Amino acid sequence: MLQPKQNIFMALIAQFILIVQSKKWTVTAGEAYRPTFVEKIYVNRGLSKGMNSFHCKRLAMDLNFFEPESEKPCYEKDKIKELAEIWKSLHPNCVWGGDFKNINDTDHFEFNPDVINSKFDNSIDISDWNKKVLANENITKLIDAEKKEV
Ligand SMILES: [Zn+2]
């Protein structure tokens, strides 16, 4: 069943946005849910490779980031990588499109239950992480840490 995973993904996205904003970056929404008929159009136009996009499962969201004081969205991999490292630290199943092998999808943030990201090893207890995410324990710790740094 996808719904419990989608719920965790939403909690993670909410936490991620708050952390990014606490670093004085601005965030705007890109594409989130993508219906199958839209995915078919993307595939026909060469914009998507197959029908396996996590956008179709409601487990991916594109986000536009603006550096502090900037009015232009930033898609530079080196700069977004800093934010992506935060995303990956929130949950072992958090995946960033900037790490994809065949495309550079820096605005793409995904929750993939079949992947353990590079910040974690395979011995991690996912169910324990899911409880922490839904209890919002990490966000308070991370935001408090950010406040101390400022
Ligand atoms: Zn995407």
Residues whose N, C-alpha, C, O or C-beta is under 5 A from the ligand:
A	BS01	ZN	M61 D62 H108
